[in-house]
Amino acid sequence: MRERRKAAGLKPVLSWIPETSSAASVYSSHRLLEIRSLALHAVIAAKIERDRTPIVIAQKNLDRWQARWKDTAPRWLGEWRAILQRPWKEVAAFITEMSEEAARMRQSTPFAGALTLRERRRIYDAFRA
């Protein structure tokens, strides 16, 4: 398989490194942050498949945020509560969706603490430009 890929001119990509300065203009820093967030959530989705702990962590984070904001809680807090009530496969599918809604929701993710420092560092290092 490796030989076929090599013959086709393909090479494995382990990190995001723009090849030309024109690539930097095509992919804004905001876009790179969105892609990195998607990668983080893909790892979280894989963890959810093995163990539901990330969902429990997210629910605890929402509870803590609700207590902090009380009556002034942002709209996305309720949206995340509704998402986390879905079956775990739907939660995993949603957090890795390429839709605008999923990208918007990933900006206020309740999954803080669901990944180990090593898992996060590996993804952050891959998207360091």
C-alpha positions in Angstrom: 0.0 0.0 0.0 2.8 2.4 0.9 4.5 1.7 -2.4 1.3 2.4 -4.3 0.8 5.7 -2.5 4.4 6.7 -3.1 4.1 5.8 -6.8 0.9 7.9 -7.0 2.9 10.8 -5.5 1.1 10.8 -2.2 2.8 11.3 1.1 1.5 11.1 4.6 0.6 14.4 6.3 1.3 14.6 10.0 1.0 18.3 10.4 -0.5 21.4 8.8 2.3 23.3 7.0 1.3 25.7 4.2 3.6 25.0 1.2 3.3 28.5 -0.3 2.5 32.0 0.9 -0.7 31.8 -1.3 -1.9 29.0 0.9 -1.8 31.3 3.9 -4.2 33.7 2.2 -6.6 30.9 1.3 -6.7 29.5 4.8 -7.2 32.2 7.4 -6.1 31.7 11.0 -9.8 31.4 11.9 -10.3 28.6 9.4 -7.2 26.8 10.8 -8.7 27.1 14.3 -12.0 25.6 13.0 -10.1 22.7 11.5 -8.2 22.1 14.7 -11.4 22.2 16.7 -12.9 19.6 14.3 -9.8 17.4 14.8 -10.1 17.7 18.6 -13.8 16.8 18.4 -13.0 13.8 16.2 -10.7 12.4 18.9 -13.5 13.1 21.5 -16.0 11.3 19.3 -13.7 8.3 19.1 -13.4 8.3 22.9 -17.2 8.5 23.2 -17.5 5.3 21.2 -15.2 3.5 23.7 -16.4 5.2 26.9 -19.2 7.6 27.6 -17.0 9.6 30.1 -16.6 12.6 27.8 -20.4 13.1 27.8 -20.4 13.0 31.6 -17.6 15.6 31.6 -19.5 17.8 29.2 -22.7 17.6 31.3 -20.8 18.5 34.4 -19.2 21.5 32.6 -22.7 22.7 31.5 -24.0 22.3 35.1 -21.0 24.4 36.4 -21.6 27.1 33.7 -25.3 27.2 34.4 -24.6 27.8 38.1 -22.2 30.6 37.2 -24.5 32.4 34.8 -27.9 31.5 36.4 -30.5 33.6 34.6 -28.1 35.1 32.1 -26.9 31.9 30.6 -26.1 32.1 26.9 -28.3 30.4 24.3 -25.7 27.8 23.4 -25.8 26.3 26.9 -29.3 25.1 26.4 -28.5 24.0 22.8 -25.6 21.8 24.2 -27.9 20.4 26.8 -30.3 19.3 24.1 -27.5 17.8 22.0 -26.1 15.8 24.9 -29.6 14.3 25.6 -29.3 12.5 22.2 -28.0 9.0 21.8 -24.2 8.9 22.0 -23.8 8.1 18.3 -25.8 11.2 17.3 -23.6 13.3 19.7 -20.4 11.9 18.2 -21.8 12.5 14.7 -22.9 16.1 15.5 -19.6 17.2 17.0 -17.7 16.0 13.9 -20.2 17.5 11.4 -18.9 19.9 8.7 -22.0 22.0 9.0 -22.1 25.7 10.0 -24.2 24.9 13.1 -21.7 22.3 14.3 -18.8 24.7 13.7 -20.6 27.3 15.7 -21.3 25.0 18.6 -17.7 23.7 18.7 -16.7 27.3 19.5 -18.4 26.9 22.9 -17.7 23.2 23.5 -18.5 21.7 26.9 -15.9 19.0 26.3 -13.2 20.8 28.1 -11.3 18.2 30.1 -12.4 15.3 27.9 -9.0 14.9 26.3 -5.7 14.2 28.0 -2.9 16.8 27.8 -1.0 14.4 25.5 -4.0 14.1 23.1 -4.5 17.8 23.0 -0.8 18.6 22.6 -0.6 16.2 19.7 -3.4 17.9 17.8 -2.2 21.4 18.6 1.3 20.5 17.4 -0.1 19.1 14.2 -1.9 22.5 13.5 0.9 24.8 14.5 1.8 27.0 11.5 
